Amino acid sequence: DSLINLMKELGVEKDEVIGFIPLKPTLNGYCIDNYYYKLDTPEIFEKLLDDVLEAGYEELSATAHKCDVKAFTKRGFTLLTELSKYSKLIKAK
């Protein structure tokens, strides 16, 4: 049971990656970009995003898919720019 819970926290299910959030270092903090989650698993994405936020980075920015902007703003990110398919957000500590 604990291994299954750990795999879900890491975004792995039955030897298949179902989600990840990479962090790219920037001059002022880190940027979330090119993240992935299976479309039918938004709860995995939200759990991974919560884990990133719990790490306590000074400043986080994100390039987010339009469909995920609400998950970011719900967690304190501010919308900076809206592009055709993506939005740029920031969260200062």
Secondary structure, DSSP 8 states (H G I E B T S, - for coil): -HHHHHHHHHTEETTEE-EE--EEE-SSSEEE-S-EE-TT-HHHHHHHHHHHHHT--SEEEEEEEGGGHHHHHTTT-EEEEE-SSEEEEEEE-
